[in-house]
Amino acid sequence: MAKSKKNSGFERQNAVLGQFRRDARSSNSNSAVAQCMRGAEARKAYSEKMAKKNEVRFSPKALVTWL
């Protein structure tokens, strides 16, 4: 049977955070931190595009349909 630790979630969390720290210090442009940062830039550009697309515009046809 496999050994189980009571704090395996904490162990895994520490491992992930340690990997992020190592990636942040390294010059590897393909690290997880660099990928997340590139993803954030893409999400920001997309949200700005959608906000511009969803601007409120006045339509005279709306007035015609209410009367």
ROPAVEX-726295 format. One line per 4 residues: their letters; for each residue x, y, z of N, C-alpha, C. Coordinates in nm, 4 decimals, padded with zeros to 6 digits. Last residue first. Example, Ala and Ser with C-alpha at 12.3 -4.5 7.8 and 13.67 -1.06 7.14 Angstrom:
sa = 01.2850,-00.2250,00.7080,01.3670,-00.1060,00.7140,01.2900,00.0030,00.7870 ~ 01.3190,-00.5690,00.7800,01.2300,-00.4500,00.7800,01.3200,-00.3300,00.7800
% end
This chain:
lwtv = -04.2997,05.4198,-02.9679,-04.4183,05.5018,-02.9918,-04.5324,05.4237,-03.0494 ~ -04.0870,05.2523,-02.9559,-04.1588,05.2781,-02.8320,-04.2893,05.3522,-02.8575 ~ -03.9730,05.2435,-03.2057,-04.0433,05.1234,-03.1602,-04.1212,05.1484,-03.0319 ~ -03.8498,05.4918,-03.2197,-03.9605,05.4618,-03.3111,-04.0405,05.3423,-03.2595
lakp = -03.6420,05.4698,-03.0376,-03.7490,05.5661,-03.0120,-03.8716,05.5358,-03.0964 ~ -03.4823,05.2815,-03.1633,-03.5385,05.2489,-03.0335,-03.6543,05.3422,-03.0001 ~ -03.3874,05.4110,-03.3854,-03.4890,05.3084,-03.4051,-03.5549,05.2697,-03.2731 ~ -03.1770,05.5670,-03.2972,-03.3083,05.6318,-03.3186,-03.4202,05.5296,-03.3397
sfrv = -02.9627,05.4610,-03.0499,-03.0233,05.4213,-03.1770,-03.1585,05.4898,-03.1906 ~ -02.6562,05.5064,-02.8881,-02.7925,05.5547,-02.9084,-02.8414,05.5111,-03.0458 ~ -02.4711,05.2603,-02.7118,-02.4870,05.3501,-02.8258,-02.6338,05.3875,-02.8395 ~ -02.2414,05.1507,-02.4818,-02.3813,05.1864,-02.5017,-02.3884,05.2893,-02.6142
enkk = -01.9975,04.9044,-02.5721,-02.0323,05.0400,-02.5322,-02.1802,05.0661,-02.5620 ~ -01.8914,04.6557,-02.6309,-02.0175,04.6608,-02.5575,-02.0536,04.8005,-02.5090 ~ -01.6430,04.7004,-02.7446,-01.7489,04.6454,-02.8283,-01.8858,04.6628,-02.7624 ~ -01.4954,04.7814,-02.5263,-01.5176,04.8765,-02.6344,-01.6339,04.8310,-02.7234
amke = -01.4970,04.5449,-02.3848,-01.5570,04.6633,-02.3241,-01.5868,04.7671,-02.4314 ~ -01.3562,04.3777,-02.5582,-01.4967,04.3491,-02.5323,-01.5665,04.4698,-02.4697 ~ -01.1027,04.4983,-02.5451,-01.1712,04.4864,-02.6738,-01.3204,04.4647,-02.6523 ~ -01.0414,04.4637,-02.2768,-01.0538,04.5989,-02.3302,-01.1296,04.5979,-02.4625
syak = -01.0295,04.1847,-02.2681,-01.1331,04.2522,-02.1898,-01.1509,04.3969,-02.2371 ~ -00.8080,04.1387,-02.4361,-00.9398,04.0868,-02.4721,-01.0496,04.1601,-02.3966 ~ -00.6019,04.2574,-02.2892,-00.6324,04.3070,-02.4236,-00.7723,04.2624,-02.4660 ~ -00.6106,04.0934,-02.0609,-00.6361,04.2369,-02.0485,-00.6736,04.2953,-02.1845
raea = -00.5422,03.8446,-02.1675,-00.6739,03.8625,-02.1063,-00.7098,04.0102,-02.0944 ~ -00.2782,03.8999,-02.2504,-00.3788,03.8626,-02.3498,-00.5196,03.8820,-02.2943 ~ -00.1569,03.9484,-02.0043,-00.1584,04.0533,-02.1061,-00.2663,04.0251,-02.2106 ~ -00.1910,03.7008,-01.8837,-00.2554,03.8176,-01.8240,-00.2633,03.9308,-01.9251
grmc = -00.0303,03.5391,-02.0425,-00.1741,03.5171,-02.0410,-00.2482,03.6359,-01.9838 ~ 00.2182,03.6343,-01.9708,00.1729,03.6527,-02.1083,00.0218,03.6332,-02.1171 ~ 00.2162,03.5474,-01.7044,00.2234,03.6900,-01.7323,00.1789,03.7194,-01.8756 ~ 00.2102,03.2708,-01.7388,00.0994,03.3375,-01.6697,00.0980,03.4871,-01.7008
qava = 00.4573,03.2340,-01.8635,00.3353,03.1986,-01.9342,00.2142,03.2664,-01.8707 ~ 00.6301,03.3104,-01.6591,00.6281,03.3870,-01.7843,00.5013,03.3579,-01.8627 ~ 00.5720,03.1087,-01.4716,00.5486,03.2489,-01.4373,00.5391,03.3334,-01.5642 ~ 00.6558,02.8785,-01.6041,00.5149,02.8932,-01.5697,00.4811,03.0388,-01.5380
snsn = 00.8919,02.9571,-01.8688,00.8549,02.9123,-01.7350,00.7071,02.9365,-01.7090 ~ 01.0126,03.0330,-02.0977,00.9020,02.9391,-02.1115,00.8552,02.8874,-01.9754 ~ 01.2341,03.1795,-02.0564,01.1154,03.2523,-02.1007,00.9946,03.1619,-02.1145 ~ 01.4506,03.1584,-01.7923,01.3770,03.0770,-01.8883,01.2492,03.1498,-01.9285
ssra = 01.6053,03.2578,-01.5989,01.5921,03.3396,-01.7191,01.5159,03.2650,-01.8276 ~ 01.4748,03.2345,-01.2604,01.5445,03.1830,-01.3779,01.5222,03.2746,-01.4978 ~ 01.3104,03.3417,-01.0691,01.4524,03.3773,-01.0649,01.5259,03.3324,-01.1901 ~ 01.0667,03.2266,-01.1322,01.0769,03.3723,-01.1329,01.2225,03.4159,-01.1343
drrf = 01.1172,02.9558,-01.0937,01.0912,03.0051,-01.2284,01.1077,03.1566,-01.2370 ~ 01.1412,02.9491,-00.8151,01.2554,02.9114,-00.8994,01.2379,02.9652,-01.0405 ~ 00.8809,03.0254,-00.7416,00.9965,03.1060,-00.7006,01.1176,03.0762,-00.7874 ~ 00.7327,02.8155,-00.8533,00.7108,02.9519,-00.9009,00.8288,03.0415,-00.8635
qglv = 00.8301,02.6065,-00.6959,00.8551,02.6057,-00.8403,00.8343,02.7447,-00.8991 ~ 00.7289,02.6814,-00.4472,00.8731,02.6746,-00.4675,00.9088,02.6753,-00.6150 ~ 00.4576,02.6483,-00.4958,00.5096,02.7817,-00.4679,00.6614,02.7871,-00.4858 ~ 00.4533,02.3680,-00.5299,00.4110,02.4569,-00.6385,00.4672,02.5971,-00.6172
anqr = 00.5403,02.2804,-00.2782,00.6146,02.2435,-00.3981,00.5803,02.3364,-00.5143 ~ 00.3414,02.3778,-00.1106,00.4778,02.4272,-00.0960,00.5615,02.3958,-00.2188 ~ 00.1302,02.2193,-00.2048,00.1236,02.3646,-00.2157,00.2625,02.4256,-00.2045 ~ 00.2167,01.9654,-00.1297,00.2016,01.9974,-00.2717,00.1979,02.1481,-00.2936
efgs = 00.2102,01.9923,00.1505,00.3342,01.9550,00.0825,00.3269,01.9948,-00.0644 ~ -00.0579,02.0417,00.1948,00.0394,02.1452,00.2269,00.1715,02.1182,00.1567 ~ -00.1598,01.7939,00.1154,-00.2022,01.9156,00.0465,-00.1059,02.0294,00.0708 ~ -00.0494,01.6193,00.3002,-00.0038,01.6111,00.1620,-00.0470,01.7336,00.0814
nkks = -00.0658,01.5758,00.5762,-00.0519,01.7126,00.5266,-00.0046,01.7137,00.3811 ~ -00.0765,01.3044,00.6231,-00.1925,01.3839,00.6603,-00.1861,01.5235,00.5996 ~ 00.0280,01.0857,00.3683,00.0619,01.1839,00.4699,-00.0622,01.2663,00.5001 ~ 00.0451,00.7424,00.2992,-00.0280,00.8683,00.2864,00.0116,00.9597,00.4012
kam = 00.2023,00.4952,00.1038,00.2000,00.5758,00.2255,00.1171,00.7011,00.2008 ~ 00.0344,00.2277,-00.0563,00.1071,00.3542,-00.0632,00.0957,00.4268,00.0703 ~ 00.0838,-00.1191,00.0000,00.0000,00.0000,00.0000,00.0880,00.1250,00.0000
% end
